[in-house]
């Protein structure tokens, strides 16, 4: 019985840390929203998008993808230009995470990561 009060506080702290992690920091595969981006900002932000395979895709001389069309959860389509070429297997992904910023002419991505 003496040990029960000593165990309650650590268990409570671990539970709170777990809830915070799974609520805020755990990566998810839900599509994001391009309307949350400010087109005049140069601040890089993350967004999950789906690739539109039926639209334009540009490749460099080595066959690496440098531009494609992506859509958000509201089906808003935006041209994505990747700073570093992406491998062709990214076109088979259902959801990718982009890190970059939005301009009027498209999304400038620093990094593209396959989520699902």
N, C-alpha and C positions, 0 to 999 in steps of 0.2 A: 504493500500500500504506500510505502514511503516514496517509491520510485515513480508512481503515476503522475504526480504534479511535475516532476522533473522531465518527463517525457512529453507532456502536453505541449509545452512551448516550442520545443524543436520540431515536433510534428506539425504544429500549426504554421510555423515559419516555412517549412518545406512545402506544405500544401499551398500556401499563398504564392511562393515563388513559382511553383508548377502552374498554377492558374494564370499568373501573369505571363509566363513564357508561352503557354499554349494559346493565350488570347491575343497577344500582341506581337510576338517575335517569331512564331512558327511560320515558315513559308507556306503559302497556300497556292492553289492552282485556279483560283477564281479570276476571271478577267477584270482588268481595271477599267478606268474611265478617262478618256483623253480630255474631257471637259474640265478636269481638275488641274490641268496644266495651263500656265500662263505663257502665251506665245512670245512674249517679249523677254522672257527670263532665260538666262544661260545656266541656271542651276540644274544639275543632273538629278533626276528622280527615277524611281523604279516603277514599272507598270507591267502587268501581265497582259499579253495579247494573243490572239489567234492569227495564224498566217492565212491569207486568202490565196490559195494555190492557183486559182483560175485567172488571176491578174498578173500584171507585169512583174518580171523578175530580171534583174541585171546581174551579170557575172563578169569577173575580171578575166584577163588573158589565161589564167591558170584554172578557170572553171569554178572559182570560189565566189560565193554569193556576196554582192556588195549592196544590193538594193532589192526590196520586196514590198508588198502591200500587206498591212496588218489591220485587224479590226478589234475594237474594244467590246465591252458588254452591251453597248447601245448600238452595235453594228456600224459605228463610225469608222470609215476606212481612211488610213493615212499611209503615205509612202514613207518607208523606213530606210534610211541610209546608214549603213554600219561603217564605223571608222576602220575597224579591222575586219577583213573578209571572214565570213562564216562558212563552215563546211556545208556541203549539200544535204547532210542528214538533218539539218535544222528545218528543212522543208517538210519532213515527215512528222515533226513534232505537233502535238495538238495545242499546247500552251507554251509560250516562251516568255521569259522575263527580260525586258529591255531596261537598260540604264542609259538615260540621256535626257534631252530636252526637246521641246516642241517649237517649231517655227511655223510660219504661215504656209511654207511650201512643203513641209513634211517633218518627220521626227528624226533627229540626229542622234543615233545610238552610239554610245561608247562601247557597250558590251551587250551581247545577246546570249542568254543562257536557256537551255532546254529545261522546262519544268516537268512536262508530261508529254 
